[in-house]
């Protein structure tokens, strides 16, 4: 497994014990962040992202989309062999580390769902 370079600033918020959540600042290193922005700029300049109202989203009772965002799943864009060319996809390795699993473990009951999953997907939305 890739060595994790991390300078995370982690805050576990348990104001409401039924809905704990985690805030992580500095998830990406400066170089990773630069690469992520390059990729996002490329997507937006090549119109790869669909309007959210054309995808499965929450809707008002009249059927109109509640979202005005653009979004797409990176797995729908890349073939199985090309997925590793995405910085967004490659930098998700951190969520597989013991350090991250320890942080997630502080947010029960949601941690159980994360720990028992064996698949992930990445949604880019703006």
Backbone as ProteinMPNN parsed JSONL, in Angstrom:
{"seq_chain_A": "XXXXXXXXXXXXXXXXXXXXXXXXXXXXXXXXXXXXXXXXXXXXXXXXXXXXXXXXXXXXXXXXXXXXXXXXXXXXXXXXXXXXXXXXXXXXXXXXXXXXXXXXXXXXXXXXXXXXXXXXXXXXXX", "coords_chain_A": {"N_chain_A": [[0.845, -1.186, 0.0], [0.429, 2.258, -0.68], [2.478, 4.712, 0.857], [1.184, 6.979, 3.161], [1.1, 10.38, 2.926], [0.27, 12.718, 5.058], [-1.283, 15.502, 6.522], [-3.406, 15.861, 8.128], [-6.053, 17.645, 9.648], [-8.174, 16.834, 11.946], [-11.533, 16.747, 12.974], [-13.89, 15.417, 15.004], [-17.237, 15.577, 15.246], [-19.633, 15.459, 17.631], [-21.998, 16.589, 18.469], [-24.679, 15.934, 18.212], [-25.418, 12.864, 19.133], [-26.696, 10.953, 17.581], [-26.198, 11.631, 14.962], [-23.267, 11.818, 14.296], [-20.385, 13.411, 12.82], [-17.531, 13.892, 10.652], [-14.949, 16.233, 10.137], [-12.415, 16.919, 7.97], [-9.598, 18.693, 7.448], [-7.088, 19.698, 5.145], [-6.911, 17.369, 3.591], [-5.749, 16.689, 1.134], [-2.361, 16.752, -0.04], [-0.278, 19.637, -0.868], [0.682, 19.264, -3.568], [-1.012, 17.218, -4.486], [-3.462, 18.542, -4.327], [-3.074, 20.53, -6.281], [-2.909, 18.906, -8.579], [-5.47, 17.782, -8.551], [-7.073, 20.064, -9.026], [-6.225, 20.674, -11.635], [-7.265, 18.481, -13.023], [-10.047, 18.81, -12.536], [-10.442, 21.288, -13.793], [-9.915, 20.484, -16.403], [-12.07, 18.715, -16.905], [-14.249, 20.519, -16.771], [-13.676, 22.214, -18.893], [-14.039, 20.583, -21.043], [-16.633, 19.858, -21.112], [-17.631, 17.543, -19.76], [-19.341, 17.075, -17.726], [-22.62, 16.539, -16.629], [-25.727, 18.344, -16.353], [-27.304, 18.36, -13.206], [-30.069, 18.01, -13.113], [-30.563, 16.264, -15.122], [-29.899, 13.823, -14.177], [-30.146, 11.232, -11.647], [-31.633, 12.639, -9.044], [-32.746, 14.379, -6.067], [-36.09, 15.534, -6.148], [-38.57, 18.127, -6.536], [-42.122, 18.171, -5.753], [-43.356, 18.736, -8.153], [-41.715, 17.553, -9.976], [-39.402, 18.855, -10.817], [-35.852, 19.335, -10.605], [-34.135, 19.497, -7.48], [-31.607, 20.322, -7.407], [-29.084, 22.439, -8.704], [-26.716, 21.822, -9.656], [-23.788, 20.579, -11.435], [-22.755, 17.324, -12.379], [-21.002, 14.171, -12.277], [-20.156, 10.669, -12.316], [-16.972, 9.433, -11.867], [-16.294, 6.819, -12.52], [-18.036, 6.21, -14.572], [-16.964, 7.545, -16.665], [-14.318, 6.739, -17.151], [-12.644, 3.882, -18.519], [-12.094, 0.554, -17.23], [-9.329, 0.17, -17.324], [-8.389, 2.738, -17.629], [-9.004, 4.186, -15.402], [-7.072, 4.553, -13.445], [-5.707, 6.757, -14.308], [-6.796, 9.019, -13.391], [-6.423, 11.675, -11.185], [-8.166, 12.32, -9.134], [-9.357, 9.821, -8.573], [-7.038, 8.313, -7.934], [-6.11, 9.529, -5.588], [-7.815, 8.722, -3.651], [-6.851, 6.73, -2.152], [-6.247, 7.199, 0.469], [-8.484, 6.818, 2.004], [-8.471, 4.178, 2.489], [-6.652, 3.575, 4.402], [-5.241, 2.499, 7.586], [-5.115, 4.641, 9.395], [-7.18, 6.366, 8.597], [-9.372, 4.652, 8.894], [-9.398, 4.367, 11.643], [-10.183, 6.947, 12.42], [-12.751, 7.07, 11.249], [-13.948, 5.095, 12.75], [-14.753, 6.39, 15.041], [-17.235, 7.38, 14.605], [-19.884, 6.091, 15.149], [-23.222, 5.102, 14.477], [-22.47, 4.883, 11.842], [-19.948, 4.116, 11.011], [-19.893, 1.353, 10.846], [-21.143, 0.762, 8.395], [-19.3, 1.832, 6.59], [-16.983, 0.337, 7.186], [-17.729, -2.237, 6.436], [-18.107, -2.116, 3.746], [-17.143, -2.865, 0.348], [-16.59, -1.567, -1.912], [-16.228, 1.466, -3.75], [-17.257, 4.661, -5.029], [-16.814, 7.596, -7.007], [-18.115, 10.771, -7.05], [-18.214, 13.664, -8.874], [-19.098, 16.891, -8.344], [-20.444, 20.111, -8.895]], "CA_chain_A": [[0.0, 0.0, 0.0], [1.152, 3.514, -0.791], [2.71, 5.445, 2.107], [0.311, 8.136, 3.236], [1.609, 11.665, 3.394], [-0.924, 13.423, 5.483], [-1.188, 16.543, 7.546], [-4.823, 16.053, 8.395], [-6.588, 18.277, 10.853], [-9.411, 16.072, 12.081], [-12.477, 17.128, 14.018], [-15.057, 14.551, 15.093], [-18.29, 16.38, 15.858], [-20.649, 14.577, 18.215], [-23.006, 17.424, 19.12], [-25.868, 15.106, 18.224], [-24.84, 11.518, 19.057], [-27.352, 10.164, 16.54], [-25.633, 12.028, 13.675], [-21.899, 12.335, 14.372], [-19.732, 13.573, 11.522], [-16.098, 14.181, 10.688], [-14.435, 17.279, 9.263], [-10.967, 16.752, 7.789], [-8.952, 19.75, 6.681], [-5.79, 19.276, 4.593], [-6.99, 15.986, 3.1], [-4.761, 16.555, 0.064], [-1.097, 17.478, 0.055], [-0.311, 20.73, -1.849], [0.819, 18.759, -4.935], [-2.25, 16.511, -4.818], [-4.494, 19.553, -4.564], [-2.779, 21.126, -7.585], [-3.298, 17.925, -9.593], [-6.939, 17.675, -8.528], [-7.633, 21.238, -9.717], [-5.96, 20.511, -13.072], [-8.24, 17.524, -13.552], [-11.376, 19.427, -12.514], [-10.461, 22.287, -14.862], [-10.008, 19.773, -17.682], [-13.451, 18.246, -17.066], [-15.167, 21.627, -17.045], [-13.391, 22.784, -20.209], [-14.419, 19.605, -22.063], [-18.067, 19.596, -20.948], [-17.853, 16.143, -19.396], [-20.235, 16.996, -16.576], [-24.025, 16.768, -16.969], [-26.551, 19.062, -15.387], [-27.868, 17.424, -12.228], [-31.474, 17.695, -13.365], [-30.611, 15.178, -16.087], [-29.456, 12.609, -13.5], [-31.005, 10.842, -10.529], [-31.473, 13.588, -7.942], [-33.976, 14.703, -5.346], [-36.973, 16.381, -6.965], [-39.76, 18.725, -5.927], [-43.341, 17.425, -6.082], [-43.704, 18.953, -9.565], [-40.772, 16.817, -10.807], [-38.181, 19.603, -11.134], [-34.695, 18.999, -9.786], [-33.793, 20.372, -6.357], [-30.201, 20.673, -7.565], [-28.653, 23.237, -9.864], [-25.307, 21.449, -9.812], [-23.316, 19.707, -12.499], [-22.146, 16.176, -11.717], [-20.843, 12.886, -12.947], [-19.372, 9.65, -11.628], [-15.748, 9.196, -12.631], [-16.32, 5.444, -13.014], [-18.787, 6.186, -15.825], [-16.172, 8.212, -17.685], [-13.1, 5.984, -17.434], [-12.7, 2.428, -18.631], [-11.412, -0.081, -16.099], [-7.882, 0.351, -17.433], [-8.039, 4.152, -17.623], [-9.394, 4.817, -14.143], [-5.885, 4.937, -12.677], [-5.165, 8.009, -14.839], [-7.49, 10.112, -12.712], [-5.877, 12.081, -9.884], [-9.26, 12.215, -8.163], [-9.455, 8.41, -8.193], [-5.794, 7.846, -7.309], [-5.906, 10.091, -4.254], [-8.764, 8.147, -2.696], [-6.161, 5.675, -1.407], [-6.184, 7.544, 1.888], [-9.653, 6.289, 2.715], [-8.235, 2.759, 2.736], [-5.553, 3.44, 5.362], [-5.618, 2.279, 8.99], [-5.312, 5.941, 10.063], [-8.524, 6.851, 8.271], [-10.338, 3.734, 9.501], [-9.464, 4.704, 13.076], [-10.993, 8.171, 12.519], [-14.134, 6.692, 10.939], [-14.44, 4.288, 13.863], [-15.308, 7.257, 16.08], [-18.566, 7.835, 14.191], [-20.881, 5.022, 15.129], [-23.246, 3.763, 13.887], [-22.136, 4.943, 10.412], [-18.668, 3.455, 10.749], [-20.134, -0.041, 10.463], [-21.409, 0.718, 6.95], [-18.032, 2.082, 5.89], [-16.043, -0.763, 7.407], [-18.175, -3.468, 5.785], [-18.238, -1.937, 2.296], [-15.987, -3.343, -0.406], [-16.601, -0.847, -3.191], [-16.479, 2.891, -3.622], [-17.414, 5.385, -6.284], [-16.505, 9.005, -6.834], [-19.014, 11.691, -7.714], [-17.713, 15.032, -8.962], [-20.281, 17.745, -8.406], [-20.227, 21.528, -8.592]], "C_chain_A": [[0.886, 1.243, 0.0], [1.301, 4.174, 0.581], [1.888, 6.723, 2.087], [1.079, 9.335, 3.745], [0.381, 12.453, 3.788], [-0.587, 14.411, 6.597], [-2.611, 16.909, 7.947], [-5.056, 16.807, 9.686], [-7.991, 17.716, 10.983], [-10.24, 16.603, 13.234], [-13.66, 16.169, 13.928], [-16.107, 15.322, 15.881], [-19.399, 15.447, 16.322], [-21.685, 15.392, 18.979], [-24.335, 16.686, 19.252], [-25.382, 13.673, 18.073], [-25.495, 10.614, 18.013], [-26.729, 10.433, 15.182], [-24.232, 12.607, 13.824], [-21.331, 12.502, 12.966], [-18.286, 13.993, 11.727], [-15.798, 15.303, 9.713], [-12.929, 17.071, 9.19], [-10.464, 17.871, 6.896], [-7.579, 19.22, 6.26], [-5.802, 17.809, 4.174], [-5.923, 15.736, 2.042], [-3.477, 17.289, 0.414], [-1.172, 18.634, -0.948], [-0.188, 20.244, -3.299], [-0.437, 18.002, -5.378], [-3.361, 17.505, -5.138], [-4.307, 20.22, -5.929], [-3.224, 20.187, -8.712], [-4.809, 17.759, -9.686], [-7.545, 18.843, -9.3], [-7.384, 21.176, -11.224], [-7.001, 19.584, -13.696], [-9.64, 18.13, -13.595], [-11.505, 20.5, -13.595], [-10.6, 21.621, -16.227], [-11.442, 19.302, -17.925], [-14.362, 19.402, -17.469], [-14.915, 22.245, -18.414], [-13.783, 21.847, -21.352], [-15.875, 19.154, -21.927], [-18.375, 18.132, -20.675], [-18.934, 15.978, -18.325], [-21.651, 17.372, -16.994], [-24.695, 17.637, -15.924], [-27.211, 18.049, -14.474], [-29.314, 17.075, -12.541], [-31.643, 16.592, -14.396], [-30.184, 13.847, -15.473], [-30.433, 12.278, -12.376], [-30.697, 11.762, -9.352], [-32.806, 13.742, -7.216], [-34.782, 15.685, -6.185], [-38.094, 16.951, -6.119], [-40.986, 17.933, -6.369], [-43.77, 17.622, -7.534], [-42.72, 18.272, -10.525], [-39.502, 17.561, -11.149], [-37.077, 19.265, -10.133], [-34.51, 19.999, -8.653], [-32.363, 20.884, -6.482], [-29.981, 21.511, -8.811], [-27.199, 22.926, -10.193], [-25.068, 20.704, -11.117], [-22.643, 18.532, -11.802], [-21.938, 15.021, -12.671], [-19.999, 11.963, -12.08], [-18.142, 9.347, -12.479], [-15.711, 7.785, -13.203], [-17.096, 5.3, -14.313], [-17.976, 6.765, -16.979], [-14.967, 7.378, -18.12], [-13.402, 4.506, -17.644], [-11.97, 1.847, -17.423], [-9.906, 0.16, -16.137], [-7.464, 1.813, -17.366], [-8.306, 4.86, -16.321], [-8.19, 5.282, -13.338], [-5.214, 6.195, -13.213], [-5.79, 9.233, -14.181], [-6.82, 10.418, -11.379], [-6.941, 11.939, -8.811], [-9.361, 10.774, -7.667], [-8.208, 7.938, -7.441], [-5.617, 8.352, -5.885], [-6.931, 9.618, -3.246], [-8.119, 7.026, -1.875], [-6.17, 5.951, 0.093], [-7.357, 6.984, 2.667], [-9.5, 4.799, 3.025], [-7.167, 2.522, 3.811], [-6.068, 3.157, 6.773], [-5.879, 3.593, 9.735], [-6.727, 6.463, 9.827], [-9.583, 5.957, 8.902], [-10.483, 4.008, 10.999], [-10.338, 5.947, 13.287], [-12.468, 7.838, 12.296], [-14.753, 5.91, 12.093], [-15.05, 5.103, 14.993], [-16.723, 7.728, 15.768], [-19.52, 6.665, 14.038], [-22.258, 5.662, 15.124], [-22.78, 3.735, 12.434], [-20.852, 4.213, 10.072], [-18.867, 2.008, 10.314], [-20.375, -0.163, 8.961], [-20.122, 0.896, 6.161], [-17.118, 0.872, 5.992], [-16.453, -2.042, 6.681], [-18.337, -3.314, 4.276], [-16.974, -2.434, 1.602], [-15.907, -2.674, -1.77], [-16.794, 0.639, -2.892], [-16.73, 3.472, -5.013], [-17.189, 6.858, -5.979], [-17.434, 9.842, -7.689], [-18.363, 13.063, -7.699], [-18.937, 15.917, -9.196], [-19.886, 19.174, -8.091], [-21.38, 22.345, -9.105]], "O_chain_A": [[1.955, 1.262, 0.609], [0.357, 4.191, 1.371], [1.899, 7.461, 1.102], [1.636, 9.318, 4.842], [-0.444, 12.809, 2.947], [0.258, 14.174, 7.461], [-2.967, 18.079, 8.084], [-4.349, 16.625, 10.677], [-8.888, 18.08, 10.223], [-9.728, 16.872, 14.321], [-14.348, 16.112, 12.909], [-15.892, 15.675, 17.041], [-20.02, 14.743, 15.525], [-22.193, 14.951, 20.009], [-25.024, 16.796, 20.266], [-24.967, 13.29, 16.979], [-24.905, 9.614, 17.606], [-26.729, 9.549, 14.326], [-24.022, 13.778, 13.509], [-21.749, 11.814, 12.035], [-17.877, 14.391, 12.818], [-16.324, 15.329, 8.6], [-12.246, 17.047, 10.214], [-10.855, 17.982, 5.734], [-6.989, 18.388, 6.949], [-4.823, 17.092, 4.377], [-5.269, 14.693, 2.049], [-3.503, 18.322, 1.083], [-2.051, 18.622, -1.809], [-0.884, 20.759, -4.174], [-0.871, 18.137, -6.522], [-4.107, 17.33, -6.102], [-5.28, 20.446, -6.649], [-3.844, 20.624, -9.682], [-5.359, 17.613, -10.778], [-8.429, 18.644, -10.134], [-8.242, 21.583, -12.007], [-7.545, 19.871, -14.762], [-10.346, 17.979, -14.592], [-12.548, 20.613, -14.239], [-11.309, 22.12, -17.102], [-11.972, 19.469, -19.023], [-15.155, 19.276, -18.402], [-15.847, 22.752, -19.037], [-13.852, 22.274, -22.505], [-16.291, 18.182, -22.557], [-19.273, 17.553, -21.286], [-19.383, 14.864, -18.056], [-21.861, 18.401, -17.636], [-24.288, 17.667, -14.763], [-27.633, 16.986, -14.929], [-29.748, 15.957, -12.265], [-32.733, 16.039, -14.54], [-30.113, 12.841, -16.18], [-31.43, 12.974, -12.187], [-29.632, 11.672, -8.742], [-33.849, 13.294, -7.693], [-34.223, 16.557, -6.849], [-38.517, 16.356, -5.128], [-40.889, 17.105, -7.275], [-44.47, 16.776, -8.092], [-42.862, 18.391, -11.742], [-38.59, 16.966, -11.723], [-37.342, 18.952, -8.972], [-34.703, 21.2, -8.838], [-31.956, 21.781, -5.744], [-30.625, 21.304, -9.84], [-26.538, 23.672, -10.915], [-25.996, 20.268, -11.798], [-22.027, 18.708, -10.751], [-22.589, 14.905, -13.71], [-19.233, 12.411, -11.227], [-18.259, 9.041, -13.666], [-15.146, 7.578, -14.277], [-16.847, 4.37, -15.08], [-18.274, 6.499, -18.144], [-14.637, 7.318, -19.305], [-14.307, 3.952, -17.02], [-11.307, 2.573, -16.683], [-9.279, 0.335, -15.092], [-6.304, 2.107, -17.077], [-7.891, 6.004, -16.136], [-8.265, 6.286, -12.63], [-4.238, 6.66, -12.624], [-5.345, 10.359, -14.404], [-6.663, 9.531, -10.539], [-6.654, 11.488, -7.703], [-9.441, 10.54, -6.461], [-8.314, 7.245, -6.43], [-5.026, 7.659, -5.056], [-6.921, 10.065, -2.099], [-8.764, 6.442, -1.004], [-6.106, 5.02, 0.896], [-7.237, 6.706, 3.86], [-10.317, 4.229, 3.748], [-6.821, 1.375, 4.091], [-7.191, 3.526, 7.116], [-6.753, 3.657, 10.6], [-7.385, 6.942, 10.751], [-10.594, 6.457, 9.396], [-11.577, 3.89, 11.551], [-11.138, 5.993, 14.222], [-13.331, 8.271, 13.06], [-15.943, 6.05, 12.378], [-15.787, 4.562, 15.818], [-17.343, 8.406, 16.587], [-19.909, 6.303, 12.928], [-22.428, 6.712, 15.743], [-22.7, 2.657, 11.845], [-20.69, 3.74, 8.947], [-18.097, 1.492, 9.504], [-19.868, -1.087, 8.325], [-19.884, 0.192, 5.179], [-16.544, 0.434, 4.995], [-15.591, -2.853, 6.344], [-18.671, -4.283, 3.593], [-15.886, -2.429, 2.178], [-15.231, -3.166, -2.674], [-17.437, 1.013, -1.912], [-16.444, 2.841, -6.03], [-17.352, 7.307, -4.844], [-17.53, 9.646, -8.901], [-18.001, 13.572, -6.639], [-19.705, 15.704, -10.134], [-19.114, 19.438, -7.168], [-21.389, 23.566, -8.95]]}, "name": "protein", "num_of_chains": 1, "seq": "XXXXXXXXXXXXXXXXXXXXXXXXXXXXXXXXXXXXXXXXXXXXXXXXXXXXXXXXXXXXXXXXXXXXXXXXXXXXXXXXXXXXXXXXXXXXXXXXXXXXXXXXXXXXXXXXXXXXXXXXXXXXXX"}
